[in-house]
Amino acid sequence: MMKRFIKLFSIRFYIELLSKNWFNLPETIFVNFYFLPFKQAIRLPIWIYGNVRLIKLDGKIKIESSKISSKMITINCTNESPCNSNGNTEVILNSGTLIFKGKAQIGCGCRILVYNNGEIIFGEHFRMNNQNSLSSCNRLQFEKMVVLGHQNQIYDTDFHFIASNHGYAYNSSKPVLLGAYTFISNRVTITKGVTLPPYTIVSANSLVNKTLSIESGNIIGGIPAKLLAQDFYRIRNIKVEASLYKYFKNHPNEKGIQLTEEFNTWTNY
């Protein structure tokens, strides 16, 4: 208690506080009560930070979870992503729907567009860092525990139609599904019709423009993406990560180490 009291008089505390997006209570209240049923809205499950731009409000936001709690979904909250957190997240609901299955974190400077009755489904414990772009006019679905790095773009549509010289028009949108525990690194593009199995890792600067014949727990990457390595999984236990940072700092010439703890449990929430 004393440490917290002393912290309130620390210059460093206020410098760090002013460097972050503030909790936007008026917009938080508006978003919750405009989109959600009263029994959900009264708990303020969606927290807005900074100045989230709600460019269009013709769509819907739904929370499909048996457990509704305050601050379970945060939008535009400043974080420690390696990508610049400047810029405010934009949400465009033009006859589209956002569905949250549980807790979720959406970073700064992102753009979320749903239109033409499209829907984006965020699985439980979804996390998206800064400057990502999501667009749907069909169905873009993230299963549980999916993590997006920064500056990715994931679309289930080409945004326009094309036709052959014979007047044959082609479908411009197909559903996208990212399996549970998938990790997308930075600057990845995922196009319409792609399905990724659970525990997939997509390396940075990749183009995933088709579904690959792979099992769970693989690394893919490249332009276009292809299988790079099999039987690899993202370490999700922050305690294990902390011990690894310490170990490799003290043993810089070591290539690797055998883990003795559970490394794939989710402890970030």
C-alpha positions in Angstrom: 0.0 0.0 0.0 2.8 2.4 0.9 4.5 1.7 -2.4 1.4 2.6 -4.3 1.0 5.8 -2.3 4.6 6.8 -3.1 4.1 6.0 -6.8 1.4 8.6 -7.0 4.0 11.3 -6.2 6.5 10.0 -8.7 7.3 12.1 -11.8 8.0 8.9 -13.7 4.5 7.6 -13.0 2.8 10.7 -14.6 5.2 10.7 -17.6 4.3 7.1 -18.4 0.6 7.7 -17.8 0.5 10.7 -20.1 2.4 8.7 -22.8 -0.5 6.2 -23.0 -3.9 6.3 -24.5 -6.4 7.4 -21.8 -9.4 5.3 -20.8 -12.2 7.0 -22.8 -15.2 6.7 -20.5 -17.8 8.6 -22.7 -17.0 6.5 -25.8 -16.9 3.3 -23.7 -20.4 4.0 -22.3 -21.7 4.8 -25.8 -20.3 1.7 -27.5 -21.6 -0.7 -24.8 -25.1 0.7 -24.6 -25.5 1.4 -28.3 -24.6 -2.2 -29.4 -25.1 -4.6 -26.5 -28.2 -5.7 -24.6 -28.7 -3.9 -21.3 -27.7 -6.9 -19.1 -24.4 -7.0 -20.9 -23.9 -3.3 -21.4 -24.3 -2.4 -17.7 -21.1 -4.4 -17.0 -19.1 -2.3 -19.5 -17.4 -5.4 -21.1 -15.9 -3.2 -23.9 -13.3 -0.6 -22.8 -12.3 2.1 -25.3 -9.0 3.9 -25.1 -7.9 7.1 -26.8 -10.1 8.3 -29.7 -11.4 5.2 -31.5 -13.0 6.3 -34.8 -16.4 4.8 -35.3 -16.8 5.7 -39.0 -20.0 3.8 -39.6 -22.6 2.4 -37.2 -24.9 0.5 -39.4 -23.7 -2.9 -38.2 -23.7 -4.9 -35.0 -21.3 -5.8 -32.1 -22.2 -9.0 -30.2 -20.6 -10.8 -27.3 -21.4 -14.5 -27.3 -20.0 -15.7 -24.0 -21.5 -17.1 -20.9 -19.2 -15.0 -18.8 -19.5 -11.2 -19.2 -17.1 -9.1 -17.2 -15.9 -5.5 -17.1 -12.9 -4.8 -19.4 -13.0 -8.2 -21.1 -12.5 -6.5 -24.4 -10.1 -3.6 -24.8 -9.7 -1.5 -28.0 -6.9 1.0 -28.8 -5.1 0.4 -25.5 -1.4 1.4 -25.7 0.8 -1.7 -25.3 4.5 -2.7 -25.6 4.3 -4.0 -29.2 7.6 -3.4 -31.2 5.4 -1.5 -33.7 4.6 2.1 -33.2 1.4 2.6 -31.2 0.6 6.0 -32.6 -2.7 6.4 -34.4 -6.2 5.5 -33.3 -8.1 2.3 -34.3 -10.9 2.7 -36.8 -14.0 0.6 -36.9 -16.3 0.7 -39.9 -19.6 -1.3 -39.4 -21.3 -1.0 -42.8 -24.1 -3.6 -42.4 -21.6 -6.0 -40.9 -21.1 -7.7 -37.5 -18.3 -8.1 -35.0 -18.7 -11.2 -32.7 -16.6 -11.7 -29.6 -16.5 -15.1 -28.1 -14.7 -14.0 -24.9 -11.7 -11.9 -23.9 -10.0 -9.9 -26.6 -7.3 -7.2 -27.0 -7.2 -4.9 -30.1 -4.2 -2.7 -30.3 -3.6 0.9 -31.6 -3.8 2.1 -35.2 -5.8 -0.9 -36.4 -8.6 -0.7 -39.1 -11.5 -3.1 -38.9 -14.0 -3.1 -41.8 -17.1 -5.2 -42.1 -19.6 -4.6 -44.8 -22.2 -6.2 -47.0 -23.4 -8.4 -44.1 -19.9 -9.8 -43.5 -18.8 -10.9 -40.0 -15.6 -11.1 -38.1 -15.6 -13.6 -35.3 -13.0 -13.2 -32.5 -12.4 -16.4 -30.5 -11.7 -16.4 -26.8 -8.4 -14.7 -25.8 -7.9 -13.2 -29.2 -5.0 -10.6 -29.3 -4.1 -8.2 -32.1 -1.2 -5.8 -31.7 -0.8 -2.5 -33.5 -1.5 -1.4 -37.1 -3.4 -4.5 -38.3 -6.1 -4.3 -41.0 -9.1 -6.7 -41.0 -11.8 -6.6 -43.7 -14.8 -8.9 -44.3 -17.8 -9.0 -46.5 -18.1 -12.7 -46.0 -16.8 -14.4 -42.8 -13.4 -13.9 -41.2 -13.1 -16.2 -38.2 -10.4 -16.5 -35.5 -10.7 -19.5 -33.2 -9.5 -19.3 -29.6 -6.1 -18.0 -28.6 -5.1 -16.5 -31.9 -2.4 -13.9 -31.8 -1.6 -11.3 -34.5 1.7 -9.4 -34.5 1.8 -6.0 -36.2 1.1 -4.5 -39.6 -0.8 -7.6 -40.9 -3.7 -7.5 -43.4 -6.3 -10.3 -43.4 -9.1 -10.0 -45.9 -11.9 -12.5 -47.0 -12.5 -10.4 -50.2 -10.7 -8.9 -53.2 -13.0 -5.8 -52.7 -14.0 -5.9 -56.4 -15.1 -8.4 -59.1 -13.4 -9.3 -62.3 -14.8 -10.9 -65.4 -13.3 -12.6 -68.4 -13.6 -11.4 -72.0 -16.6 -13.7 -72.3 -18.4 -11.9 -69.5 -17.9 -14.7 -66.9 -17.7 -13.0 -63.4 -15.8 -14.6 -60.6 -16.5 -14.8 -56.9 -14.5 -12.1 -55.1 -15.0 -13.4 -51.5 -14.5 -16.6 -49.6 -14.4 -17.3 -45.8 -11.1 -17.2 -43.9 -10.5 -19.4 -40.9 -7.5 -19.2 -38.6 -7.3 -22.2 -36.3 -6.9 -22.1 -32.5 -3.5 -21.1 -31.1 -2.3 -19.7 -34.5 0.4 -17.1 -34.4 0.7 -14.6 -37.2 4.0 -12.6 -37.1 4.4 -9.2 -38.7 3.6 -7.8 -42.1 1.7 -10.9 -43.2 -1.0 -10.9 -45.9 -3.8 -13.5 -45.8 -6.3 -13.5 -48.6 -9.7 -14.9 -49.2 -10.4 -18.6 -48.9 -7.5 -19.5 -46.6 -7.8 -22.0 -43.8 -5.0 -22.4 -41.3 -5.0 -25.5 -39.0 -4.5 -25.0 -35.2 -1.0 -24.1 -33.9 0.2 -22.7 -37.2 3.0 -20.2 -37.1 3.2 -17.8 -40.1 6.6 -16.1 -40.4 7.1 -12.4 -41.1 6.6 -10.8 -44.5 4.6 -13.7 -45.9 1.8 -14.0 -48.4 -0.7 -16.7 -47.6 -3.0 -16.9 -50.6 -4.2 -20.5 -50.5 -4.9 -23.3 -48.0 -1.9 -25.6 -47.6 -2.1 -29.3 -47.0 -0.4 -29.3 -43.6 -1.2 -30.6 -40.1 -1.3 -28.7 -36.8 2.0 -27.3 -35.4 3.9 -26.2 -38.4 5.7 -23.0 -39.6 4.8 -21.6 -43.0 6.2 -18.6 -44.7 7.4 -17.0 -47.9 5.8 -15.4 -51.0 3.7 -17.4 -51.6 3.8 -19.2 -48.3 5.0 -22.8 -48.1 5.8 -25.3 -45.4 9.1 -24.3 -43.7 9.3 -26.6 -40.6 7.2 -29.2 -38.9 6.3 -29.9 -35.2 7.0 -26.4 -33.9 4.8 -24.5 -31.4 4.8 -20.9 -30.2 5.9 -20.7 -26.5 3.0 -19.0 -24.7 3.9 -19.4 -21.1 5.4 -16.0 -20.0 7.2 -17.5 -17.1 9.0 -19.9 -19.4 9.8 -17.0 -21.7 11.3 -15.0 -18.9 13.5 -17.9 -17.9 14.7 -18.4 -21.5 15.6 -14.7 -21.8 17.7 -15.1 -18.7 19.3 -18.4 -19.7 20.4 -17.3 -23.2 21.7 -14.0 -22.0 24.0 -15.9 -19.7 24.8 -18.6 -22.3 24.9 -16.6 -25.6 26.7 -19.5 -27.5 24.0 -22.0 -26.7 21.8 -22.9 -29.6 18.9 -24.3 -27.5 17.8 -25.9 -24.3 15.4 -28.7 -23.4 12.4 -27.4 -21.6 11.2 -29.1 -18.5 8.1 -27.1 -17.9 4.8 -26.8 -19.8 5.6 -24.2 -22.5 2.3 -24.0 -24.4 -0.1 -22.9 -21.6 -1.7 -19.5 -22.0 -0.7 -17.2 -19.2 -0.9 -13.7 -20.8 -4.4 -13.1 -19.3 
